[in-house]
Amino acid sequence: MPAETQEQPKEKPKKHSFHIGGVSSVDLLFFVQNLEIMVRTGFAIADALGVIAPQVKRKMMREALVEIHGNVEKGKTLATSLEQFPRIFPDLLVQMVAAGEASGQLDITLKQITLQLKKTYTLKKKITNALIYPAVILIAMVLVGTGLVIFVLPKVLSLFENGEFDVPLPTRILLAIAHFFENNGLLAAIVFVALIIFFIISLRISSGKKFWQAVLLRTPVVSKILIEIQLARFFRTISSLLATDIPIVESFKILHNIQPFYQYKKIIFSASSQLQQGKTIHESLNQNAKLFPPQTVQMMRVGEESGTLDEITKEVADFYEGEVDNTMSNLTVIIEPALMVFLGLGVAFIAVSIIMPIYSLANQV
């Protein structure tokens, strides 16, 4: 193909990064999207890798692609070469590439992977964007409140401690808080940091991760959002796997490996065993009405009986992604004024605590 007619790789998008393994999802999307374009337009895989690798900015991925390029030139399959870098290329991607190579439809498979990555990236970005503003407000409230309690209030409230009048209850509460942090500030800081470290360590331990996941799945509102997110990812992934003709039992094994929530892993593992015994998908998933709602299971049944399972799973994924979007939008609308009210109440309490003794003192003069 002449150089002037070759379709050049798209420019790498400069967007927020969400890390997958050792690289960001933007890096991964850049690679897969451009590989799909070049394979579709007639490039050999090795030639495409040779063009894409130097354009990757992240060193870890660039070096991996150089090695993958060499392996493919030596005759190894793309999937086998990608599999050597599990921190960069998720198992789902490797399995789908292997299926595409085996069927001779790698370009179609890469297109499916590109769509999957775009959907995942979009979902994560929506969730992050919805949480950024409330998080910033909350952090600002904590920092301002801590600064007031430690540096400002002790000096102001000390004027009222030795007064020959009864200090109002709000002022006494504020004095107690100010004195506590003044006398035990270092201890409070150490305890706070220790709790954060303990929380981070617990998330890295299997038993701790299971505990926090169970807590989140029992927390109102939070559990609804998490379940919608997991269902959107589950059905988006299984839709992509079905589109690449990966056997359903093998698909469930992949779903089990990439599922972060223990409660879902348990159901998927059990479902995989039941599928091997000859049960249908909807029967194998009908284990927990909260994690897999009955209406969702029934839609899977319709898909199996009508032979349109790939279309049904895509529609279910679209539905839950829409639900996540709506829930996060509504939550943001509720959280923002709630934080403002909470902030207003805090400011009002501090103002009343300072004004009340001044008013009492003025009345006694």
ROLUM-180761 format. One line per 2 residues: number of its first residue (from 1); for each residue x, y, z of C-alpha. Coordinates in steps of 0.25 Angstrom, whole numbers, padded with zeros to 4 digits, always signed. Each point is the difference from the previous one (the first is absolute). Last residue first. Layout:
<sites>
NUM> X/Y/Z  ...
</sites>
This chain:
<sites>
365> -0094/+0184/+0325  -0007/-0013/+0002
363> -0007/+0000/-0013  +0012/+0002/-0008
361> +0007/-0012/+0007  -0012/-0009/-0004
359> +0001/+0006/-0015  +0015/-0003/+0000
357> -0003/-0014/+0006  -0010/-0003/-0011
355> +0008/+0006/-0012  +0011/-0010/+0000
353> -0007/-0013/+0001  -0011/+0006/-0009
351> +0010/+0002/-0011  +0007/-0014/+0002
349> -0014/-0006/-0001  -0004/+0008/-0012
347> +0013/-0004/-0007  -0003/-0014/+0002
345> -0014/+0001/-0004  +0004/+0007/-0013
343> +0010/-0011/-0003  -0011/-0011/+0002
341> -0009/+0008/-0008  +0010/+0001/-0011
339> +0004/-0014/+0001  -0015/-0004/-0002
337> -0001/+0010/-0012  +0011/-0008/-0007
335> -0004/-0014/+0004  -0014/+0000/-0006
333> +0004/+0005/-0014  +0012/-0009/+0000
331> -0008/-0012/+0004  -0010/+0003/-0011
329> +0012/+0000/-0010  +0006/-0012/+0006
327> -0013/-0008/-0001  -0003/+0005/-0014
325> +0014/-0004/-0005  -0001/-0013/+0007
323> -0014/-0003/-0005  +0005/+0003/-0014
321> +0012/-0010/+0001  -0010/-0010/+0006
319> -0009/+0001/-0013  +0011/+0000/-0010
317> +0006/-0013/+0007  -0014/-0006/-0001
315> -0001/+0004/-0014  +0014/-0006/-0003
313> -0004/-0013/+0007  -0013/-0001/-0008
311> +0007/+0002/-0013  +0010/-0011/+0003
309> -0011/-0009/+0005  -0008/+0000/-0012
307> -0003/-0014/-0002  -0014/+0001/+0004
305> +0000/-0009/+0012  +0013/+0005/+0005
303> -0003/+0014/-0002  -0013/-0002/+0007
301> +0006/-0007/+0012  +0011/+0011/+0001
299> -0012/+0010/+0001  -0006/-0008/+0011
297> +0013/+0001/+0008  +0000/+0015/-0002
295> -0014/+0001/+0005  +0003/-0009/+0012
293> +0011/+0009/+0005  +0014/-0006/+0000
291> +0007/+0006/+0012  -0012/+0002/+0008
289> -0008/-0013/-0005  +0012/-0009/+0003
287> +0001/-0014/-0006  -0007/+0001/-0014
285> +0013/+0002/-0007  +0001/-0015/-0003
283> -0014/-0001/-0005  +0001/+0012/-0009
281> +0012/-0006/-0006  -0006/-0014/-0003
279> +0004/-0012/+0008  +0009/-0011/-0007
277> +0009/-0004/+0011  +0011/+0009/-0005
275> -0010/+0011/+0001  -0002/-0003/+0014
273> +0015/+0001/+0003  +0001/+0013/-0007
271> -0012/+0005/+0008  +0007/-0003/+0013
269> +0012/+0007/-0004  -0009/+0012/-0004
267> -0007/+0000/+0013  +0012/+0000/+0008
265> +0007/+0010/-0008  -0012/+0009/+0002
263> +0001/+0000/+0015  +0015/+0001/-0001
261> -0001/+0013/-0008  +0012/+0003/-0009
259> -0005/-0008/-0012  +0012/-0002/-0010
257> +0002/-0015/+0003  -0014/-0004/+0001
255> -0004/+0007/-0013  +0011/-0008/-0007
253> -0005/-0013/+0006  -0014/+0004/-0005
251> +0005/+0002/-0014  +0006/-0013/+0000
249> -0013/-0007/+0004  -0007/+0009/-0011
247> +0010/-0004/-0011  +0007/+0012/-0006
245> -0007/+0004/-0013  +0006/+0014/-0001
243> -0014/+0006/+0001  -0003/-0009/+0012
241> +0012/+0006/+0007  -0004/+0014/-0002
239> -0014/-0002/+0005  +0006/-0007/+0012
237> +0008/+0012/+0003  -0011/+0010/-0002
235> -0009/-0009/+0009  +0010/-0001/+0011
233> +0004/+0015/+0000  -0014/+0005/+0000
231> -0004/-0010/+0011  +0012/+0004/+0008
229> -0003/+0015/-0001  -0015/-0002/+0003
227> +0004/-0008/+0012  +0009/+0011/+0005
225> -0010/+0011/-0002  -0011/-0008/+0008
223> +0010/-0004/+0011  +0004/+0015/+0002
221> -0014/+0004/+0001  -0002/-0008/+0013
219> +0012/-0007/+0005  -0001/-0015/+0000
217> +0009/-0002/-0012  +0010/+0010/+0005
215> +0001/-0008/+0013  +0002/-0013/-0007
213> +0011/+0007/-0009  +0007/+0005/+0012
211> +0000/-0014/+0007  +0004/-0007/-0013
209> +0012/+0009/-0002  +0004/-0002/+0015
207> +0000/-0015/-0002  +0008/+0001/-0013
205> +0010/+0010/+0005  +0004/+0012/-0008
203> -0013/+0008/+0004  +0004/-0003/+0015
201> +0014/+0007/-0003  -0007/+0012/-0005
199> -0010/+0001/+0012  +0011/-0003/+0010
197> +0009/+0011/-0006  -0012/+0010/+0000
195> -0003/-0004/+0015  +0015/+0002/+0004
193> -0001/+0014/-0007  -0012/+0004/+0008
191> +0006/-0006/+0013  +0013/+0008/-0002
189> -0007/+0013/-0003  -0009/-0002/+0013
187> +0012/-0002/+0008  +0007/+0012/-0006
185> -0012/+0009/+0003  -0002/-0005/+0014
183> +0001/+0013/+0008  -0005/+0010/-0010
181> -0009/-0010/-0007  -0007/-0003/+0013
179> +0000/+0014/+0004  -0007/+0005/-0013
177> -0011/-0011/+0001  -0003/+0003/+0015
175> +0000/+0015/-0003  -0010/-0003/-0012
173> -0009/-0008/+0009  +0001/+0011/+0011
171> -0004/+0011/-0010  -0012/-0008/-0005
169> -0004/-0002/+0015  +0000/+0015/+0003
167> +0011/+0005/+0010  -0006/+0004/+0013
165> +0006/+0013/+0004  +0012/+0005/+0008
163> +0009/-0001/-0013  +0013/-0008/+0001
161> -0003/-0009/-0011  -0007/+0010/-0009
159> +0013/+0007/-0006  +0006/-0014/-0002
157> -0011/-0002/-0010  +0007/+0009/-0011
155> +0014/-0006/+0002  -0004/-0014/+0001
153> -0010/+0002/-0012  +0011/+0004/-0010
151> +0011/-0010/-0001  -0004/-0014/+0003
149> -0015/+0001/-0002  +0000/+0009/-0011
147> +0011/-0007/-0008  -0008/-0013/+0002
145> -0013/+0006/-0005  +0007/+0006/-0012
143> +0007/-0013/-0004  -0012/-0009/+0003
141> -0009/+0009/-0008  +0010/+0001/-0012
139> +0001/-0015/+0000  -0015/-0001/-0001
137> -0002/+0010/-0011  +0011/-0006/-0008
135> -0006/-0014/+0002  -0014/+0005/-0004
133> +0006/+0006/-0013  +0008/-0012/-0004
131> -0011/-0011/+0002  -0008/+0002/-0012
129> +0012/+0002/-0009  +0006/-0013/+0006
127> -0013/-0008/-0003  -0001/+0006/-0014
125> +0015/-0003/-0003  -0002/-0014/+0005
123> -0012/-0003/-0010  +0007/+0007/-0012
121> +0013/-0008/+0002  -0008/-0013/+0001
119> -0008/+0003/-0012  +0013/+0004/-0008
117> +0007/-0012/+0004  -0012/-0009/-0004
115> -0001/+0007/-0013  +0015/-0002/-0003
113> -0001/-0014/+0004  -0011/-0002/-0010
111> +0008/+0007/-0011  +0012/-0009/+0004
109> -0009/-0013/-0002  -0005/+0005/-0014
107> +0015/+0002/-0004  +0004/-0013/+0005
105> -0010/-0008/-0008  +0008/-0012/-0004
103> -0008/-0008/+0010  +0013/-0005/+0008
101> +0005/+0014/+0000  -0013/+0006/+0005
99> -0001/-0010/+0011  +0014/+0003/+0004
97> -0002/+0015/+0000  -0013/-0002/+0009
95> +0008/-0008/+0010  +0011/+0010/+0001
93> -0009/+0012/+0001  -0008/-0007/+0012
91> +0013/-0004/+0006  +0004/+0014/+0002
89> +0012/+0006/-0008  +0010/+0008/+0008
87> +0002/-0007/+0013  -0002/-0013/-0007
85> +0012/+0002/-0010  +0004/-0014/-0005
83> -0015/-0002/-0005  +0002/+0011/-0010
81> +0010/-0009/-0008  -0009/-0012/+0001
79> -0012/+0008/-0005  +0008/+0006/-0012
77> +0005/-0014/-0004  +0014/-0003/-0001
75> +0008/-0001/-0013  +0013/+0007/+0003
73> -0006/+0013/-0005  -0011/-0001/+0010
71> +0011/-0002/+0011  +0007/+0012/-0005
69> -0012/+0009/+0000  -0004/-0005/+0014
67> +0014/+0004/+0005  -0002/+0014/-0006
65> -0014/+0000/+0005  +0004/-0002/+0014
63> +0011/+0011/+0000  -0011/+0010/-0005
61> -0009/-0005/+0011  +0009/+0002/+0011
59> +0006/+0013/-0005  -0014/+0007/-0002
57> +0001/+0009/-0012  -0005/-0010/-0010
55> +0004/+0005/-0014  +0012/-0009/-0002
53> -0009/-0012/+0002  -0010/+0003/-0010
51> +0008/-0001/-0013  +0007/-0013/+0003
49> -0013/-0006/+0006  -0007/+0003/-0013
47> +0012/-0007/-0008  -0001/-0012/+0009
45> -0015/-0001/-0001  +0001/+0000/-0016
43> -0007/+0013/-0004  -0012/-0001/-0009
41> -0010/+0011/+0003  -0007/-0008/+0011
39> +0013/-0004/+0007  +0004/+0015/+0000
37> -0013/+0005/+0005  -0001/-0011/+0011
35> +0015/+0002/+0004  -0004/+0015/+0002
33> -0012/-0002/+0009  +0007/-0011/+0008
31> +0013/+0009/+0003  -0008/+0013/+0003
29> -0010/-0008/+0008  +0011/-0006/+0009
27> +0007/+0014/+0002  -0013/+0006/+0003
25> -0003/-0011/+0010  +0012/+0003/+0008
23> +0012/-0009/+0001  +0005/-0010/+0011
21> -0013/-0008/+0002  -0011/+0009/-0005
19> +0002/+0014/+0005  -0011/+0011/-0003
17> +0006/+0011/-0007  -0007/+0014/-0003
15> +0000/+0004/-0014  +0011/+0004/-0010
13> -0004/-0009/-0012  +0011/-0007/-0008
11> +0000/+0005/-0014  -0006/-0010/-0009
9> +0009/-0010/-0007  +0003/+0003/-0015
7> -0009/-0006/-0011  +0010/-0004/-0011
5> -0002/+0007/-0013  +0012/+0009/+0000
3> +0009/-0012/+0004  -0004/-0008/-0012
1> -0006/-0014/+0004
</sites>
